[in-house]
Amino acid sequence: MHGENRRRLHHLCEQAAEEQDPQRLSDLVNEIEALLEARQRLPDKETRQATHGNLSQPPESIDTE
């Protein structure tokens, strides 16, 4: 997800968290869902990594000793 869409998604989530009107909340959730679905359809590996981090690398080892 590009920076503009990420900021839009963040803004919509903030609005949804505070919204009291059920119809407006439903509209916000629908818009959030559309942005998330669009992100899932992106074939660009770099875009996915930018939104989820690099999941192909294993996590760092944790020294428990």
N, CA, C and O atoms as a Maestro MAE file, in Angstrom:
{
 s_m_m2io_version
 :::
 2.0.0
}

f_m_ct {
 s_m_title
 :::
 protein
 m_atom[260] {
  # First column is atom index #
  i_m_mmod_type
  r_m_x_coord
  r_m_y_coord
  r_m_z_coord
  i_m_residue_number
  s_m_chain_name
  s_m_pdb_residue_name
  s_m_pdb_atom_name
  i_m_atomic_number
  :::
  1 25 0.861 -1.165 0.000 1 A "MET " " N  " 7
  2 3 0.000 0.000 0.000 1 A "MET " " CA " 6
  3 2 0.902 1.220 0.000 1 A "MET " " C  " 6
  4 15 1.825 1.321 0.809 1 A "MET " " O  " 8
  5 25 0.641 2.117 -0.881 2 A "HIS " " N  " 7
  6 3 1.455 3.316 -0.976 2 A "HIS " " CA " 6
  7 2 1.145 4.236 0.192 2 A "HIS " " C  " 6
  8 15 0.117 4.088 0.853 2 A "HIS " " O  " 8
  9 25 2.033 5.179 0.441 3 A "GLY " " N  " 7
  10 3 1.906 6.060 1.587 3 A "GLY " " CA " 6
  11 2 0.574 6.782 1.667 3 A "GLY " " C  " 6
  12 15 0.003 6.911 2.749 3 A "GLY " " O  " 8
  13 25 0.072 7.255 0.533 4 A "GLU " " N  " 7
  14 3 -1.198 7.984 0.532 4 A "GLU " " CA " 6
  15 2 -2.344 7.078 0.976 4 A "GLU " " C  " 6
  16 15 -3.180 7.489 1.780 4 A "GLU " " O  " 8
  17 25 -2.390 5.858 0.464 5 A "ASN " " N  " 7
  18 3 -3.443 4.923 0.865 5 A "ASN " " CA " 6
  19 2 -3.293 4.505 2.318 5 A "ASN " " C  " 6
  20 15 -4.286 4.318 3.021 5 A "ASN " " O  " 8
  21 25 -2.069 4.359 2.762 6 A "ARG " " N  " 7
  22 3 -1.834 4.000 4.161 6 A "ARG " " CA " 6
  23 2 -2.340 5.096 5.092 6 A "ARG " " C  " 6
  24 15 -2.979 4.822 6.108 6 A "ARG " " O  " 8
  25 25 -2.043 6.338 4.728 7 A "ARG " " N  " 7
  26 3 -2.531 7.461 5.541 7 A "ARG " " CA " 6
  27 2 -4.056 7.519 5.513 7 A "ARG " " C  " 6
  28 15 -4.688 7.795 6.533 7 A "ARG " " O  " 8
  29 25 -4.647 7.259 4.346 8 A "ARG " " N  " 7
  30 3 -6.110 7.256 4.218 8 A "ARG " " CA " 6
  31 2 -6.716 6.161 5.101 8 A "ARG " " C  " 6
  32 15 -7.706 6.388 5.796 8 A "ARG " " O  " 8
  33 25 -6.113 4.982 5.065 9 A "LEU " " N  " 7
  34 3 -6.599 3.875 5.877 9 A "LEU " " CA " 6
  35 2 -6.513 4.217 7.366 9 A "LEU " " C  " 6
  36 15 -7.455 3.966 8.118 9 A "LEU " " O  " 8
  37 25 -5.406 4.778 7.780 10 A "HIS " " N  " 7
  38 3 -5.216 5.164 9.178 10 A "HIS " " CA " 6
  39 2 -6.273 6.190 9.594 10 A "HIS " " C  " 6
  40 15 -6.862 6.084 10.669 10 A "HIS " " O  " 8
  41 25 -6.503 7.171 8.739 11 A "HIS " " N  " 7
  42 3 -7.482 8.213 9.020 11 A "HIS " " CA " 6
  43 2 -8.892 7.612 9.138 11 A "HIS " " C  " 6
  44 15 -9.643 7.950 10.053 11 A "HIS " " O  " 8
  45 25 -9.238 6.727 8.210 12 A "LEU " " N  " 7
  46 3 -10.557 6.091 8.248 12 A "LEU " " CA " 6
  47 2 -10.740 5.268 9.523 12 A "LEU " " C  " 6
  48 15 -11.814 5.284 10.123 12 A "LEU " " O  " 8
  49 25 -9.703 4.555 9.935 13 A "CYS " " N  " 7
  50 3 -9.782 3.757 11.165 13 A "CYS " " CA " 6
  51 2 -9.978 4.646 12.383 13 A "CYS " " C  " 6
  52 15 -10.752 4.312 13.280 13 A "CYS " " O  " 8
  53 25 -9.288 5.766 12.418 14 A "GLU " " N  " 7
  54 3 -9.467 6.704 13.528 14 A "GLU " " CA " 6
  55 2 -10.903 7.224 13.558 14 A "GLU " " C  " 6
  56 15 -11.515 7.319 14.622 14 A "GLU " " O  " 8
  57 25 -11.433 7.562 12.380 15 A "GLN " " N  " 7
  58 3 -12.810 8.049 12.317 15 A "GLN " " CA " 6
  59 2 -13.781 6.965 12.780 15 A "GLN " " C  " 6
  60 15 -14.705 7.242 13.545 15 A "GLN " " O  " 8
  61 25 -13.573 5.743 12.321 16 A "ALA " " N  " 7
  62 3 -14.465 4.640 12.676 16 A "ALA " " CA " 6
  63 2 -14.450 4.380 14.184 16 A "ALA " " C  " 6
  64 15 -15.481 4.050 14.770 16 A "ALA " " O  " 8
  65 25 -13.300 4.526 14.799 17 A "ALA " " N  " 7
  66 3 -13.187 4.280 16.235 17 A "ALA " " CA " 6
  67 2 -14.017 5.272 17.051 17 A "ALA " " C  " 6
  68 15 -14.446 4.958 18.161 17 A "ALA " " O  " 8
  69 25 -14.241 6.454 16.508 18 A "GLU " " N  " 7
  70 3 -14.967 7.501 17.231 18 A "GLU " " CA " 6
  71 2 -16.407 7.686 16.760 18 A "GLU " " C  " 6
  72 15 -17.192 8.365 17.422 18 A "GLU " " O  " 8
  73 25 -16.760 7.090 15.624 19 A "GLU " " N  " 7
  74 3 -18.072 7.344 15.013 19 A "GLU " " CA " 6
  75 2 -19.221 6.798 15.865 19 A "GLU " " C  " 6
  76 15 -19.161 5.668 16.351 19 A "GLU " " O  " 8
  77 25 -20.254 7.602 16.038 20 A "GLN " " N  " 7
  78 3 -21.434 7.224 16.821 20 A "GLN " " CA " 6
  79 2 -22.619 6.860 15.932 20 A "GLN " " C  " 6
  80 15 -23.489 6.092 16.343 20 A "GLN " " O  " 8
  81 25 -22.657 7.399 14.733 21 A "ASP " " N  " 7
  82 3 -23.777 7.160 13.821 21 A "ASP " " CA " 6
  83 2 -23.597 5.807 13.127 21 A "ASP " " C  " 6
  84 15 -22.603 5.604 12.429 21 A "ASP " " O  " 8
  85 25 -24.533 4.887 13.307 22 A "PRO " " N  " 7
  86 3 -24.388 3.544 12.727 22 A "PRO " " CA " 6
  87 2 -24.231 3.533 11.205 22 A "PRO " " C  " 6
  88 15 -23.455 2.738 10.674 22 A "PRO " " O  " 8
  89 25 -24.947 4.394 10.503 23 A "GLN " " N  " 7
  90 3 -24.839 4.416 9.040 23 A "GLN " " CA " 6
  91 2 -23.473 4.933 8.602 23 A "GLN " " C  " 6
  92 15 -22.859 4.385 7.686 23 A "GLN " " O  " 8
  93 25 -23.003 5.986 9.255 24 A "ARG " " N  " 7
  94 3 -21.683 6.533 8.911 24 A "ARG " " CA " 6
  95 2 -20.597 5.510 9.246 24 A "ARG " " C  " 6
  96 15 -19.643 5.356 8.484 24 A "ARG " " O  " 8
  97 25 -20.729 4.810 10.376 25 A "LEU " " N  " 7
  98 3 -19.770 3.776 10.750 25 A "LEU " " CA " 6
  99 2 -19.742 2.673 9.688 25 A "LEU " " C  " 6
  100 15 -18.672 2.208 9.297 25 A "LEU " " O  " 8
  101 25 -20.903 2.269 9.236 26 A "SER " " N  " 7
  102 3 -20.985 1.249 8.192 26 A "SER " " CA " 6
  103 2 -20.293 1.723 6.915 26 A "SER " " C  " 6
  104 15 -19.587 0.951 6.266 26 A "SER " " O  " 8
  105 25 -20.493 2.978 6.559 27 A "ASP " " N  " 7
  106 3 -19.839 3.537 5.372 27 A "ASP " " CA " 6
  107 2 -18.316 3.531 5.528 27 A "ASP " " C  " 6
  108 15 -17.589 3.193 4.594 27 A "ASP " " O  " 8
  109 25 -17.849 3.905 6.707 28 A "LEU " " N  " 7
  110 3 -16.408 3.921 6.972 28 A "LEU " " CA " 6
  111 2 -15.827 2.512 6.892 28 A "LEU " " C  " 6
  112 15 -14.770 2.305 6.295 28 A "LEU " " O  " 8
  113 25 -16.514 1.549 7.491 29 A "VAL " " N  " 7
  114 3 -16.043 0.165 7.471 29 A "VAL " " CA " 6
  115 2 -15.993 -0.360 6.034 29 A "VAL " " C  " 6
  116 15 -15.054 -1.063 5.661 29 A "VAL " " O  " 8
  117 25 -16.991 -0.020 5.240 30 A "ASN " " N  " 7
  118 3 -16.988 -0.438 3.836 30 A "ASN " " CA " 6
  119 2 -15.802 0.152 3.079 30 A "ASN " " C  " 6
  120 15 -15.184 -0.524 2.257 30 A "ASN " " O  " 8
  121 25 -15.492 1.401 3.357 31 A "GLU " " N  " 7
  122 3 -14.358 2.043 2.697 31 A "GLU " " CA " 6
  123 2 -13.029 1.428 3.155 31 A "GLU " " C  " 6
  124 15 -12.121 1.228 2.349 31 A "GLU " " O  " 8
  125 25 -12.925 1.133 4.453 32 A "ILE " " N  " 7
  126 3 -11.729 0.470 4.984 32 A "ILE " " CA " 6
  127 2 -11.563 -0.897 4.325 32 A "ILE " " C  " 6
  128 15 -10.469 -1.259 3.893 32 A "ILE " " O  " 8
  129 25 -12.642 -1.639 4.252 33 A "GLU " " N  " 7
  130 3 -12.612 -2.967 3.637 33 A "GLU " " CA " 6
  131 2 -12.163 -2.896 2.176 33 A "GLU " " C  " 6
  132 15 -11.379 -3.733 1.728 33 A "GLU " " O  " 8
  133 25 -12.649 -1.914 1.443 34 A "ALA " " N  " 7
  134 3 -12.269 -1.759 0.037 34 A "ALA " " CA " 6
  135 2 -10.771 -1.481 -0.098 34 A "ALA " " C  " 6
  136 15 -10.116 -2.025 -0.987 34 A "ALA " " O  " 8
  137 25 -10.230 -0.640 0.777 35 A "LEU " " N  " 7
  138 3 -8.791 -0.360 0.739 35 A "LEU " " CA " 6
  139 2 -7.972 -1.607 1.064 35 A "LEU " " C  " 6
  140 15 -6.955 -1.868 0.422 35 A "LEU " " O  " 8
  141 25 -8.413 -2.375 2.057 36 A "LEU " " N  " 7
  142 3 -7.689 -3.590 2.430 36 A "LEU " " CA " 6
  143 2 -7.760 -4.645 1.327 36 A "LEU " " C  " 6
  144 15 -6.774 -5.332 1.063 36 A "LEU " " O  " 8
  145 25 -8.905 -4.774 0.691 37 A "GLU " " N  " 7
  146 3 -9.034 -5.724 -0.418 37 A "GLU " " CA " 6
  147 2 -8.154 -5.317 -1.586 37 A "GLU " " C  " 6
  148 15 -7.539 -6.170 -2.227 37 A "GLU " " O  " 8
  149 25 -8.088 -4.032 -1.866 38 A "ALA " " N  " 7
  150 3 -7.233 -3.543 -2.942 38 A "ALA " " CA " 6
  151 2 -5.774 -3.846 -2.633 38 A "ALA " " C  " 6
  152 15 -5.004 -4.196 -3.528 38 A "ALA " " O  " 8
  153 25 -5.398 -3.714 -1.378 39 A "ARG " " N  " 7
  154 3 -4.010 -3.997 -0.981 39 A "ARG " " CA " 6
  155 2 -3.684 -5.468 -1.190 39 A "ARG " " C  " 6
  156 15 -2.579 -5.801 -1.618 39 A "ARG " " O  " 8
  157 25 -4.630 -6.353 -0.893 40 A "GLN " " N  " 7
  158 3 -4.396 -7.787 -1.063 40 A "GLN " " CA " 6
  159 2 -4.202 -8.167 -2.518 40 A "GLN " " C  " 6
  160 15 -3.501 -9.133 -2.821 40 A "GLN " " O  " 8
  161 25 -4.811 -7.421 -3.416 41 A "ARG " " N  " 7
  162 3 -4.707 -7.727 -4.844 41 A "ARG " " CA " 6
  163 2 -3.413 -7.229 -5.460 41 A "ARG " " C  " 6
  164 15 -3.104 -7.577 -6.599 41 A "ARG " " O  " 8
  165 25 -2.650 -6.423 -4.734 42 A "LEU " " N  " 7
  166 3 -1.417 -5.873 -5.290 42 A "LEU " " CA " 6
  167 2 -0.381 -6.978 -5.481 42 A "LEU " " C  " 6
  168 15 -0.039 -7.679 -4.529 42 A "LEU " " O  " 8
  169 25 0.118 -7.136 -6.702 43 A "PRO " " N  " 7
  170 3 1.112 -8.171 -6.953 43 A "PRO " " CA " 6
  171 2 2.529 -7.738 -6.593 43 A "PRO " " C  " 6
  172 15 3.435 -8.570 -6.564 43 A "PRO " " O  " 8
  173 25 2.732 -6.473 -6.323 44 A "ASP " " N  " 7
  174 3 4.054 -5.913 -6.109 44 A "ASP " " CA " 6
  175 2 4.620 -6.352 -4.755 44 A "ASP " " C  " 6
  176 15 4.113 -5.959 -3.704 44 A "ASP " " O  " 8
  177 25 5.662 -7.160 -4.795 45 A "LYS " " N  " 7
  178 3 6.273 -7.688 -3.566 45 A "LYS " " CA " 6
  179 2 6.767 -6.562 -2.661 45 A "LYS " " C  " 6
  180 15 6.625 -6.639 -1.441 45 A "LYS " " O  " 8
  181 25 7.344 -5.524 -3.249 46 A "GLU " " N  " 7
  182 3 7.855 -4.423 -2.438 46 A "GLU " " CA " 6
  183 2 6.721 -3.715 -1.708 46 A "GLU " " C  " 6
  184 15 6.892 -3.286 -0.567 46 A "GLU " " O  " 8
  185 25 5.570 -3.589 -2.352 47 A "THR " " N  " 7
  186 3 4.432 -2.951 -1.703 47 A "THR " " CA " 6
  187 2 3.964 -3.792 -0.531 47 A "THR " " C  " 6
  188 15 3.665 -3.252 0.534 47 A "THR " " O  " 8
  189 25 3.895 -5.109 -0.706 48 A "ARG " " N  " 7
  190 3 3.484 -5.980 0.394 48 A "ARG " " CA " 6
  191 2 4.481 -5.899 1.542 48 A "ARG " " C  " 6
  192 15 4.089 -5.872 2.708 48 A "ARG " " O  " 8
  193 25 5.768 -5.860 1.215 49 A "GLN " " N  " 7
  194 3 6.779 -5.770 2.265 49 A "GLN " " CA " 6
  195 2 6.677 -4.449 3.006 49 A "GLN " " C  " 6
  196 15 6.907 -4.392 4.214 49 A "GLN " " O  " 8
  197 25 6.336 -3.397 2.297 50 A "ALA " " N  " 7
  198 3 6.216 -2.088 2.928 50 A "ALA " " CA " 6
  199 2 5.066 -2.061 3.922 50 A "ALA " " C  " 6
  200 15 5.111 -1.316 4.901 50 A "ALA " " O  " 8
  201 25 4.027 -2.871 3.680 51 A "THR " " N  " 7
  202 3 2.886 -2.857 4.583 51 A "THR " " CA " 6
  203 2 2.954 -3.945 5.639 51 A "THR " " C  " 6
  204 15 2.328 -3.814 6.690 51 A "THR " " O  " 8
  205 25 3.701 -5.022 5.388 52 A "HIS " " N  " 7
  206 3 3.747 -6.148 6.329 52 A "HIS " " CA " 6
  207 2 5.150 -6.425 6.850 52 A "HIS " " C  " 6
  208 15 5.322 -7.316 7.683 52 A "HIS " " O  " 8
  209 25 6.142 -5.701 6.393 53 A "GLY " " N  " 7
  210 3 7.510 -6.023 6.747 53 A "GLY " " CA " 6
  211 2 7.994 -7.164 5.876 53 A "GLY " " C  " 6
  212 15 7.226 -7.710 5.084 53 A "GLY " " O  " 8
  213 25 9.224 -7.520 6.008 54 A "ASN " " N  " 7
  214 3 9.778 -8.591 5.189 54 A "ASN " " CA " 6
  215 2 9.511 -9.912 5.882 54 A "ASN " " C  " 6
  216 15 10.263 -10.320 6.767 54 A "ASN " " O  " 8
  217 25 8.437 -10.584 5.479 55 A "LEU " " N  " 7
  218 3 8.038 -11.828 6.122 55 A "LEU " " CA " 6
  219 2 8.843 -13.023 5.637 55 A "LEU " " C  " 6
  220 15 8.719 -14.114 6.193 55 A "LEU " " O  " 8
  221 25 9.667 -12.836 4.607 56 A "SER " " N  " 7
  222 3 10.436 -13.963 4.089 56 A "SER " " CA " 6
  223 2 11.679 -14.246 4.938 56 A "SER " " C  " 6
  224 15 12.277 -15.317 4.828 56 A "SER " " O  " 8
  225 25 12.062 -13.295 5.774 57 A "GLN " " N  " 7
  226 3 13.219 -13.497 6.629 57 A "GLN " " CA " 6
  227 2 12.754 -13.994 7.996 57 A "GLN " " C  " 6
  228 15 11.758 -13.503 8.528 57 A "GLN " " O  " 8
  229 25 13.474 -14.970 8.569 58 A "PRO " " N  " 7
  230 3 13.094 -15.471 9.892 58 A "PRO " " CA " 6
  231 2 13.326 -14.416 10.950 58 A "PRO " " C  " 6
  232 15 14.185 -13.551 10.780 58 A "PRO " " O  " 8
  233 25 12.573 -14.468 12.045 59 A "PRO " " N  " 7
  234 3 12.791 -13.512 13.133 59 A "PRO " " CA " 6
  235 2 14.171 -13.738 13.745 59 A "PRO " " C  " 6
  236 15 14.749 -14.820 13.637 59 A "PRO " " O  " 8
  237 25 14.676 -12.703 14.382 60 A "GLU " " N  " 7
  238 3 15.986 -12.813 15.026 60 A "GLU " " CA " 6
  239 2 15.931 -13.843 16.142 60 A "GLU " " C  " 6
  240 15 14.907 -14.007 16.805 60 A "GLU " " O  " 8
  241 25 17.039 -14.529 16.339 61 A "SER " " N  " 7
  242 3 17.098 -15.520 17.419 61 A "SER " " CA " 6
  243 2 17.024 -14.814 18.754 61 A "SER " " C  " 6
  244 15 17.562 -13.722 18.930 61 A "SER " " O  " 8
  245 25 16.351 -15.452 19.686 62 A "ILE " " N  " 7
  246 3 16.238 -14.908 21.038 62 A "ILE " " CA " 6
  247 2 17.123 -15.755 21.949 62 A "ILE " " C  " 6
  248 15 16.940 -16.967 22.054 62 A "ILE " " O  " 8
  249 25 18.065 -15.118 22.595 63 A "ASP " " N  " 7
  250 3 18.964 -15.819 23.491 63 A "ASP " " CA " 6
  251 2 18.276 -15.947 24.840 63 A "ASP " " C  " 6
  252 15 18.048 -14.953 25.530 63 A "ASP " " O  " 8
  253 25 17.945 -17.185 25.211 64 A "THR " " N  " 7
  254 3 17.224 -17.414 26.465 64 A "THR " " CA " 6
  255 2 18.161 -17.810 27.608 64 A "THR " " C  " 6
  256 15 17.702 -18.092 28.714 64 A "THR " " O  " 8
  257 25 19.429 -17.831 27.356 65 A "GLU " " N  " 7
  258 3 20.366 -18.238 28.412 65 A "GLU " " CA " 6
  259 2 20.823 -17.065 29.218 65 A "GLU " " C  " 6
  260 15 21.614 -17.225 30.147 65 A "GLU " " O  " 8
  :::
 }
 m_bond[259] {
  # First column is bond index #
  i_m_from
  i_m_to
  i_m_order
  :::
  1 1 2 1
  2 2 3 1
  3 3 4 2
  4 3 5 1
  5 5 6 1
  6 6 7 1
  7 7 8 2
  8 7 9 1
  9 9 10 1
  10 10 11 1
  11 11 12 2
  12 11 13 1
  13 13 14 1
  14 14 15 1
  15 15 16 2
  16 15 17 1
  17 17 18 1
  18 18 19 1
  19 19 20 2
  20 19 21 1
  21 21 22 1
  22 22 23 1
  23 23 24 2
  24 23 25 1
  25 25 26 1
  26 26 27 1
  27 27 28 2
  28 27 29 1
  29 29 30 1
  30 30 31 1
  31 31 32 2
  32 31 33 1
  33 33 34 1
  34 34 35 1
  35 35 36 2
  36 35 37 1
  37 37 38 1
  38 38 39 1
  39 39 40 2
  40 39 41 1
  41 41 42 1
  42 42 43 1
  43 43 44 2
  44 43 45 1
  45 45 46 1
  46 46 47 1
  47 47 48 2
  48 47 49 1
  49 49 50 1
  50 50 51 1
  51 51 52 2
  52 51 53 1
  53 53 54 1
  54 54 55 1
  55 55 56 2
  56 55 57 1
  57 57 58 1
  58 58 59 1
  59 59 60 2
  60 59 61 1
  61 61 62 1
  62 62 63 1
  63 63 64 2
  64 63 65 1
  65 65 66 1
  66 66 67 1
  67 67 68 2
  68 67 69 1
  69 69 70 1
  70 70 71 1
  71 71 72 2
  72 71 73 1
  73 73 74 1
  74 74 75 1
  75 75 76 2
  76 75 77 1
  77 77 78 1
  78 78 79 1
  79 79 80 2
  80 79 81 1
  81 81 82 1
  82 82 83 1
  83 83 84 2
  84 83 85 1
  85 85 86 1
  86 86 87 1
  87 87 88 2
  88 87 89 1
  89 89 90 1
  90 90 91 1
  91 91 92 2
  92 91 93 1
  93 93 94 1
  94 94 95 1
  95 95 96 2
  96 95 97 1
  97 97 98 1
  98 98 99 1
  99 99 100 2
  100 99 101 1
  101 101 102 1
  102 102 103 1
  103 103 104 2
  104 103 105 1
  105 105 106 1
  106 106 107 1
  107 107 108 2
  108 107 109 1
  109 109 110 1
  110 110 111 1
  111 111 112 2
  112 111 113 1
  113 113 114 1
  114 114 115 1
  115 115 116 2
  116 115 117 1
  117 117 118 1
  118 118 119 1
  119 119 120 2
  120 119 121 1
  121 121 122 1
  122 122 123 1
  123 123 124 2
  124 123 125 1
  125 125 126 1
  126 126 127 1
  127 127 128 2
  128 127 129 1
  129 129 130 1
  130 130 131 1
  131 131 132 2
  132 131 133 1
  133 133 134 1
  134 134 135 1
  135 135 136 2
  136 135 137 1
  137 137 138 1
  138 138 139 1
  139 139 140 2
  140 139 141 1
  141 141 142 1
  142 142 143 1
  143 143 144 2
  144 143 145 1
  145 145 146 1
  146 146 147 1
  147 147 148 2
  148 147 149 1
  149 149 150 1
  150 150 151 1
  151 151 152 2
  152 151 153 1
  153 153 154 1
  154 154 155 1
  155 155 156 2
  156 155 157 1
  157 157 158 1
  158 158 159 1
  159 159 160 2
  160 159 161 1
  161 161 162 1
  162 162 163 1
  163 163 164 2
  164 163 165 1
  165 165 166 1
  166 166 167 1
  167 167 168 2
  168 167 169 1
  169 169 170 1
  170 170 171 1
  171 171 172 2
  172 171 173 1
  173 173 174 1
  174 174 175 1
  175 175 176 2
  176 175 177 1
  177 177 178 1
  178 178 179 1
  179 179 180 2
  180 179 181 1
  181 181 182 1
  182 182 183 1
  183 183 184 2
  184 183 185 1
  185 185 186 1
  186 186 187 1
  187 187 188 2
  188 187 189 1
  189 189 190 1
  190 190 191 1
  191 191 192 2
  192 191 193 1
  193 193 194 1
  194 194 195 1
  195 195 196 2
  196 195 197 1
  197 197 198 1
  198 198 199 1
  199 199 200 2
  200 199 201 1
  201 201 202 1
  202 202 203 1
  203 203 204 2
  204 203 205 1
  205 205 206 1
  206 206 207 1
  207 207 208 2
  208 207 209 1
  209 209 210 1
  210 210 211 1
  211 211 212 2
  212 211 213 1
  213 213 214 1
  214 214 215 1
  215 215 216 2
  216 215 217 1
  217 217 218 1
  218 218 219 1
  219 219 220 2
  220 219 221 1
  221 221 222 1
  222 222 223 1
  223 223 224 2
  224 223 225 1
  225 225 226 1
  226 226 227 1
  227 227 228 2
  228 227 229 1
  229 229 230 1
  230 230 231 1
  231 231 232 2
  232 231 233 1
  233 233 234 1
  234 234 235 1
  235 235 236 2
  236 235 237 1
  237 237 238 1
  238 238 239 1
  239 239 240 2
  240 239 241 1
  241 241 242 1
  242 242 243 1
  243 243 244 2
  244 243 245 1
  245 245 246 1
  246 246 247 1
  247 247 248 2
  248 247 249 1
  249 249 250 1
  250 250 251 1
  251 251 252 2
  252 251 253 1
  253 253 254 1
  254 254 255 1
  255 255 256 2
  256 255 257 1
  257 257 258 1
  258 258 259 1
  259 259 260 2
  :::
 }
}
